[in-house]
Amino acid sequence: MEYDNENIDMEQENLKTLVQEKLVREKNIKDAIDASEEERNRRIVLEKKANQESTMLRIINSNIANKEEDNEQKRRELAHSVDNLTEMDKTKKKSIEKDLIHEVHKRELKRNSIDKGTAA
């Protein structure tokens, strides 16, 4: 009978051990599932952020390209309008350009003389 009690005690210990092992396995599985879900959620957030950044860059690049196209169009229109000037307008334009160049040159001479300390 004592032998039977020992067997029963050993069986109970074995069952306790098996139950504990099962609980540990279930906890490990639950932890792995939770970690997997966290990783999935983190990846989703990163993908959304990357898509937003990509969209913003696409918009910025599109705006830059549009602005460059507008500037190029304005430059072409300006070049075309200069080609259509009358001879009198072209002469006036050249005269104004010469006057502006002369003014800039005078300012540079004045600035240089001030820098050298020769100005009155």
TADA-V80975 format. One record per pair of residues at least 12 apart in sequence whose ideal C-beta (glycine too) atoms are under 10 Angstrom apart, sorted by the first residue. I is the first residue (numbers start at 0). GAP is how many residues later the second one is. D is the distance in Angstrom with one decimal. If there is no record, write none. Layout:
i=<I:I>
gap=<GAP:GAP>
d=<D:D>
This chain:
none
